[in-house]
């Protein structure tokens, strides 16, 4: 069965898979049968859509709409949480999501100081450059010196003179985002984690609860 919307064949075929699971999760086999398409082609396109966050795939292999479809809602929901976190810490509070080998800033509540951390929403950084947000999104095991209950910190890891602490936003057992507080090291009394780790963890848990409802 051919679905022609734009005339761009690969795009139309990929989006027909998204349409097929928009209201009911299905396996790639079920999608292929529904669309009358080969399993190999359906699987290849579906896995590409999963990699781009357009689809999600559960442990049973069933496909459903991915994180990209909830990103704007996640950013909107995070705004008052980030604003409160900025007020409590007097530093920049941000929301980050993973996109392949990069992380994207979805939302930022900037500190009031003249010297502050600024990364506008839409800014992208490689995960390989590190920083606490990258570590929180990756969910890797931490060294005890750089982590506490629910948070991980970074000092001069990505940028010399910059410190940050982040906590993962976990929904249905999956890390979907990270909340981060970042500041110049001279304004951090001991370490980012000791100063704000518990606050960042609380903020991440609050966003997790709101998005899980």
Secondary structure, DSSP 8 states (H G I E B T S, - for coil): ----SSS-HHHHHHHHHHHHHSSS-EEHHHHHHHHT--HHHHHHHHHHHHHTTSEEE-TT-EEEE-GGGGHHHHHHHHHHHHHHHHHHHSSEEEEEEEETTEEEEEEEE--SSSS-----TT-EEEGGG--HHHHHHHT----GGGEETTEEEEESSSSTTEEEEEEEEEETTEEEEEEEEEEEGGG-SS-HHHHHHHHHHHHHHHHHHHHH-
